[in-house]
């Protein structure tokens, strides 16, 4: 019979009260529940002990340790298992590297300390020091002759054997998720490694890592609704960064010919398994390169990441087998509509009718490339499972990309789709200041007509282009979605430590 929420809360409150009382009782005996770590710093990690001693049997370990002076090891971590047998107590603790067992005996510890050990709770953080041995069942254990409580847990952990199952609690209280779920910790360890490998990849290719502003005086860099704030001293409105693009290209104008930034971006739009209002992007720009060069560079990046992180280029994502082996497929928007949408991309009437049948309102008088793009977004994008570059985007939805000289209605741009999701977006940068000014004016008209995603006119950026931007290619890659792919995570919230959530009191949670 499932416990009622009120009963569960009452039980939790009772546990908290009992544990708080232990603090009071221990304090009266001179035991601190939150002492300084100055005299209780661990000398090693659980993983290091396992790496050094797991290969020995119980008898081999005993013989090895008798060869010289016994070495003492100290470890610290959170209690995940507690078993007391009168004069002996076993505790399994977890540190950042894994788990190790501690053994405490009344014959080795003073009476006060051993009494403390017996009455510890799951979740308490402790320090133990002693020699290494293996139990009869072969478990590596630290036989403690010194022991200390480092931090008292007063709020019970999730049910110990199955981890934290409540998805919403996992996202809201990530610390509980990390304590309880080893798979979750591995995802975030992988994320950290992905970012590190990306940095090394670009350092090796003579790129300079830079930082650009997060507070922008104008809206620009990508088509998205911005977050707005206000600076009191300057008495001016500012916008959280949608994308760092315009600032990075200013740096290329300044002679920094290869730059990259791993940046936080903010877009005031919907929340889904693919979208979070705050997310991480990699953006990089290379002078004297083309978007074809960047497509090859991206293939190399993803191949290297997959090999270094997973030791293979053949991965599985949500039941789909995906190959990250170069080269990736290349299609124009029109070709993708034809191949995956099964319609004639030149049939404007059929495209329009298909879009409208899905209940999508078509604003204004879109060009044929714009209709193809609308159709692609609604019917084709989700079908692109294997890595696919989609090229020749409409100029109207590519305000910062260079116009194709052979096909003036489209831009020299690509987007990379894997697993039915956009992973990357790149193009040959528009470096004609007059053309860019005209595009900005078009954006202003869209904004005045009610388009909340349209950009402002950036006069300073036009001046930068007038100084001279060399032929340049640039690209952005979504770090969160890339980590989702490499960790087989179904939701973007699984790879962001603290995803945005509605307040707890809200009736609807994203």
N, C-alpha and C positions, 0 to 999 in steps of 0.2 A: 504494500500500500504506500503510495507516494505521500511524502510529508507535505502539509500545507505550507505556503510561504510564511504565514504568521508563525507557525510552529518552528520552521527552520530558522527564522530570525530570532525567535526566543532562545532556541538552542545555541545559536551563534553568540548571542548576547551573554548567555550564561558562561560559555567557554571563555569569552573575553574577560568577564569579571573574575573567573577563577585564575586566569593567567595574570591579570593585573594584581591580584592579591599575592601571588607568588613573588612578584617584584617587591611588594611591601615586606613580606616575610623575610626574603633574602636580604633586603637592605638592612633590616634589624640585626641580621647576623654578620653584617659587614661585606656582603657580596653585592658588587655593582652589576646592574643589568646592562649598562651601556658604558663600559670602561674604554679608555684609550687603547689603541692598538700598539702603542710604543713597545710594550714588553711581550706582545703576542703576535708577532709577524711571522707568517708561515715561511719555511725555508724551501718548500717544494710544492708541486702540484700533484693532484691525484694521477693525472696522465703520465707524469714523469716516473712515479713509483711503479705504475703498471708496466710502463715501457721497460724499466730496468729489471723488474723482478717477476713478471708474470710467466716468463719462460721456464722458471725453475719449479720443480715439484716441492712439496712441503719438506721432504727430507733433504733435497738438494739445497734448498734455501737455508735450512738449519745448519748444514755442513759448511756452506759458504760463509755464513755470518760468524761461525766459530773460528774461522781462519785468522781473524784479526780483532782489533778492538771494535765492539759493537757501535755502529753508527746510529745516531738518533736523527729522526726526521720529524719535522713539524708541519702540520697542515691545518687549514681552516676552511670552514664552509657551513652550509645550512643543513640541519638535520632533516633527512628524508625518511629515515626508519629508526625506530628506537625499541630495543628489546632488553628488558631488565630481568635478571635471574638471581635476585637476592644480592649475592656478593660480587656479581659480575654483570656488566652491561655492555651490549654491543650497540653501536650507533653507525648508521651509514650517512656520511655527509657528502654534500655536492659542492664543488667549487667550479670555477669557470671552465675547467678542463674535463670534468667528469666526476665520478664518485669513488670514494674510498671508505673502508670500514675502520672504525676506531673501537678499541677494546679497553674498557675501564674496569679495574678491580679494586675492591675495598682494601686489599692488602698493599696496594701500591700508592694509593691516594689517601690524603688525610680524610678524616671522617666527615668534615664539613663539605669538602669538595665532592666526595663520593655521594653524599646525600643530595647534593645539587645535581649530579649526573643522573641519579635515579629518577629525579622529578622534572627533568627537562622535557620540553614539548617539541613536536614536529614543527619545523620552521625556525627554531632557535639557531643562532649562528654561534659556533664554538671553535675553540682552538685546542689541538691535542698534539703532544710531542712524545715520542718514544721510539722503540726499535720495531723493526719489521718482522712479521712472521706470517705463516699461512695456517688457517684453521684446518680442522679435519676434513671439511668440505672443499678445501683448496682456495678459500677466499683470502686475498691479500689484505693484511690488517696491520694497523699501527697499535702496538701495545703501549698505552699511555702511562707515563709516570709524571706527566705534567698536563694539566687540563684547565681550561678557563672558558667561562661564558663571555661572549663578545657582544651579543645583541639579543635581547629577549623578544620573542614573537608573541604578540598579544592577540593577533587576529588569525584564526585558523586558516590553513592552506586548503586548496581544493582537494577533493577525494584522491588519496595518494596513489591508488593502483591504476587508475585509468586517466589521470591527467585532467586538465581543465577542458571540458567538453562544450560549455556554453560559449558559442561563437562571439556573441556580443560582449560578454565579460572579457574574453580574450583580447578583443580590440580596445575596450575601454581601460582595462587594467593589464596592460602588456606585461608588467612585472610578474603577475601571477602566471601568465602564459609561459613566460621564459623559465620560471621556476619549475613548472609542471610538465611542459612539453619539450622533449629533446628535439623533435622535428622542427619546432618553431625556432629554437636556438640555432639549429643548423642552417635554416633559411637565412637568418640575419648574419651569420658568419659568412655564408656564401655571398651575400650582398656586399659585405665589407671587402671580401676578396675580389669581387667583380670590379669594384671601384678602384682598388689598388692596381689591378692588372690593366685597367683602362689607362690609368695615369702612366704606367710604365710603357705601354704601347705607344703613347704619343710622345713621351720623353725620348724614346728611342728614335723617333722620326723628326727630332729637332723642333718640336712644338713647344711653345712657351705657355705655361699655365698662368692664367690671369684671373683677376676678380673685378667685376663690374657692379654698378649700383643696383640695389634692390628697390630703392625708392626712385620712381621716375616722374618727371614733371609732365610728361605727355604719355598718351596711350600709344603703344606701337610694338613692333617686333613679331606679332602674330595676330590672327583674327580670334579674339576672345573678349568676353566681358571682364573688365578689370575690377579689382578691389580698390576702393578709394579711401584715403586717409587725409589728415590735415596736419600741417606743421605749424605750431602756434607761433614760434619766434619769427619765422619767415612769412607767416600769414598767407600761406598758399596751400592749395590742395596738391596731393601727390598720389601716385598710383603704385601699388605693389607690382613688381616686375612680372610681366606676361612672358617675356623672353628677353635674353640679353643681346639679341642679334645686332641691333643698331649700334650699340656701344662696342661690340667686338669688331665690327667693320670699321669703326672709327680708328681702332688700334691698328688695323691693317693699313689704313690710310697713313697712319703715323710711322709706318715702316716695320711694324711687327708682323712679318709676313706669314707666320704660322702660329696661331693662337688657339687655345682651347680653355673652356671653363666648365666645371661640374657645378651646376648652379641650382638653386631653389627657385621655382617659378610658381605663380599664383594666378588662378583663373576662376572667376566668379561664375561657375557654371555647375551643371548637374553632378551628382555623386552616383557612381555605379561601380560594378566590379572592375571597370576599366579606367575610372576617373576619380581623382581626389583633388580637391581645390588647391592643395599644396603638393607639389611633386618635384622630382629631381630630373634635370636634363643634362646631357652632355651636348655642348655646342662647340664646333671647331671650324676654323676658316683657314684656307690655304691659298695664298696668292699664286698666280700663274698655273693654277690647276683648273680642271673642268669637273663637271658633275660626274662624268664617266670615270675620272680618276677617283673620286670619292666613293663611287659604287664599288670599285675594286678594293679600295682601302677598307670599306665597311665589311666586305666579304672576308678580307684577311683578319679584321678585328674579331668578327664573330667566330670564325674558325679557330683562332688562337684562344679566345675566351673559352669556347666549348672544350677544347682539348685540355687546357690547363685546369679548368674547374671540374669537368666531368670525364676527362680522359677519352672522349669520343666526339665525333661530329654527328653521330646518329642519336638523336634524343627522342624522348616521348613527352608530349604535352597533352594532358587531359584525354588520354586514350588515342591520340594521333601520333603516328611516327613521322618525325620531321628530320630532314637532312640539312645540316648547316655547312655542307661541303660546297665550296665554290665550283663553278659560277652559279649565281642565282638566275632564275628566270626573269626576262624583261618583256614588258608589255606596255603599249600605250593605253591610255584610258579607253579609247575607242576599241582597241583590240580586247581589252579585259571585258568590256561590255558585251562584245560579240561572243567571246569564248565562254564566259561564265554566266552572262545574263541571257544568252541565247536570243538576242534581238539584234536587228540591224542598227548599228550606231548612227547611221546616216538618216534613219527614219525619224524625223523630228516629231511627227504626229504620234507615232507609237510610243516613243520615249515619254512624251508629255502625258499621254493617257495612262501609261503604266505607273508613272509617279503619282498622278492624281488619284488613281484607284486605291493607292495605299493611304490616302487621306492627307497627303503632303501638299501644302499650299505652295504654288509656284508664284513668286513675286516678280512683278515687272515683266520685261520681255527678255528672257535669258537667251544667250546665243546657243548655237548647237553644242559647242564644247561645254558650256555650263550645264545644259540638259544632260549631256553624257556624264558629267561629274555627279550631278544629283542622282542619276540612276545608279552610278557606280557605288556611291555611298550607301544607298538603301538596299541594293540587291546583290552586289558583287563582293564588296569588301570582306564579308564574313566567309566567303568561299575560298579565299586565298590562304590555304593552310601551309603549303610549302613556300619557302622564301621567294618572294616575287617583287621585283621593282616595277612600279606602275609609273609611267612617264607621260609627258605632254599634257600637263594640267592646263585648264583655262587660265588665261592671263588675269581674268577678273577675280579669281580666287588666289592669285599669286602676286600680290602687289609689290613684292621685293625681289622677284625673280626676273632674270633676263628673258626677253621675248625671243622666241625662235626666229631666226632669219629665214628659214625655209617655210615655216608654218606660222605666220604672224599671230594667229588666234590663240596659240598655246605658248607656254613658258618652258624654258629648258630646266625642267624640274623633275624630281622623282620622289616617290614615297616607297618605303620598304614595308611589306606586309608579311607577317609570319603568324601562323595560328589564327588567321582571321582578324588580326589586329595590326594597326599601324605601329611600327617600331621606330622608324626613322623618316626624316624629311630633309631633302637637300636640293640645292639648285645652283646654277651659275648665277652669281650675284649681279643685280642690275647696277651698273656703275655709270650710266648716263644720267647726269643730274637733271637734265630737262625732262627726260622720260620719267624719272623718279618723281619729280615735282608734279607731273601730270597724273601719275598714279595716286599720289597723296591727295590731289584735288578730287579725284574720283572717290577716294575713301571718304573725304569730307562730305561729298554729296550723299553717299550711302548713310553716313552718320546723321545728316540732317533729315534724311528720309526715314529715320528710325532704326537703323542697323546698329545695335548696341555693341557689335563686335568690330566695327570699323575703326581704323586708326586715325590719329590726329596728324596734322601737317607738321612735320619736324623740320623747321627751318635750319637749325644747326646741322642736321644730318645732310641736308642739301648742300650746305656750305662745305661740309667735309668732302662730299663727292666732287664738288667744284675744285677742291685742292687736288683730287685725283685718287681714285681707288683703282689699283691694278686689276686686271682680269682675275677674278677670285671665285672660288667655289666654297660653299659653306653647307653645314649639315647639323641637324639636331637629332639626338637619339634619346628616347625615353628610358632612363635608367630603371625605373620601377617596372615597366613592362618587360624590359630585358631580363631583369631578375626573376620576374614571374615565369618567363619562358625557361630559364636555366634551372629553376627550382620546382617546376611543375606545380606552380601555385595558381589556383583558379581565380583568385581575387587580388586586386591591387592592395587591399587592406592586409593581406597576408604578408606583404613584403615592405610595408611602411610601419615603423615602430608604433607611431601614434596617429592613426588615420583620423580624419575629421568625422565626428559623430554628432548627431543631434543631442540636445540636453537629455539627461536621464528622464526628466519629467514629461518629455514629449511623447505623445501617443504613437507617433510613427517614427521608426528608426530606419536609417538608410541601410 
